[in-house]
């Protein structure tokens, strides 16, 4: 019997079934994770890239809200549970190999980044630089949607260095 987290996942039986079939048969990596790209439903703006395990993917399907797996905290992460910046899922797409997920979401509160910006992609990297030193990034978004200290307090940054 399948676990509740896997009830919607078919066994992967053939390339044809995975690539052309009508059943969800996701391929999780050796750590049990699948990468997820999350974009704004209306604008298409990339908001973040994260991971899901089988349980997080099933919870996302069940709730219609983004649930990820935090590698640094080693636990499920229901986006917005602490901050109120819930990602309401409007569409879930899976790639041809069923080893990557694309969520198209509406963001309650207007931000997805724990640093306070709308998107986690708020800096650009120079292309073809003529430098032999660390590169300077350019901020493409300069205004924060919220103050992380007001939302999270003095909790340590979840990003591992």
HUZIHU-V145070 format. One record per backbone hydrogen bond with DSSP energy under -0.5 kcal/mol. CO is the residue of the C=O (numbers start at 1). NH is the residue of the N-H. E is the energy in kcal/mol with one decimal. If there is no record, write none. Layout:
# HUZIHU-V145070
CO:NH:E ; CO:NH:E
This chain:
# HUZIHU-V145070
3:6:-1.2 ; 4:7:-0.9 ; 6:9:-1.9 ; 8:10:-0.5 ; 11:13:-0.7 ; 14:18:-2.2 ; 15:19:-3.1 ; 16:20:-2.7 ; 16:21:-0.7 ; 17:21:-1.0 ; 23:25:-0.6 ; 24:10:-3.6 ; 26:28:-0.7 ; 29:32:-2.6 ; 33:29:-3.6 ; 34:52:-2.1 ; 35:101:-2.6 ; 36:50:-2.5 ; 37:103:-2.7 ; 38:47:-3.0 ; 38:48:-1.6 ; 39:105:-2.8 ; 40:44:-1.8 ; 45:40:-2.4 ; 47:120:-3.4 ; 48:38:-2.9 ; 50:36:-2.9 ; 51:69:-3.0 ; 52:34:-2.2 ; 53:57:-2.5 ; 54:58:-2.2 ; 55:59:-2.6 ; 56:60:-2.3 ; 57:61:-2.2 ; 58:62:-2.6 ; 59:63:-3.2 ; 60:64:-2.2 ; 64:89:-2.3 ; 66:79:-1.4 ; 68:70:-0.5 ; 68:77:-3.0 ; 69:71:-0.7 ; 70:74:-1.6 ; 70:75:-1.1 ; 75:70:-3.0 ; 77:68:-2.8 ; 77:79:-1.0 ; 78:81:-2.6 ; 79:87:-0.6 ; 80:84:-2.3 ; 84:86:-1.5 ; 86:88:-0.8 ; 86:108:-3.2 ; 87:66:-2.2 ; 87:89:-0.6 ; 88:106:-2.5 ; 91:104:-2.7 ; 93:102:-3.0 ; 95:98:-1.4 ; 98:27:-3.4 ; 99:35:-0.7 ; 100:95:-2.2 ; 101:37:-2.6 ; 102:93:-2.9 ; 103:39:-2.7 ; 103:105:-0.6 ; 104:90:-3.0 ; 104:91:-1.7 ; 105:41:-3.3 ; 106:88:-2.9 ; 106:108:-0.7 ; 107:109:-0.5 ; 107:110:-1.2 ; 113:116:-1.8 ; 116:145:-3.3 ; 116:146:-1.2 ; 117:112:-0.7 ; 117:113:-1.7 ; 118:112:-1.6 ; 120:122:-1.0 ; 122:140:-2.1 ; 122:141:-1.3 ; 124:138:-2.1 ; 129:131:-0.7 ; 138:124:-3.2 ; 146:148:-0.7 ; 147:150:-0.6 ; 147:151:-1.6 ; 148:152:-3.7 ; 148:153:-0.5 ; 149:153:-1.5 ; 152:155:-1.0
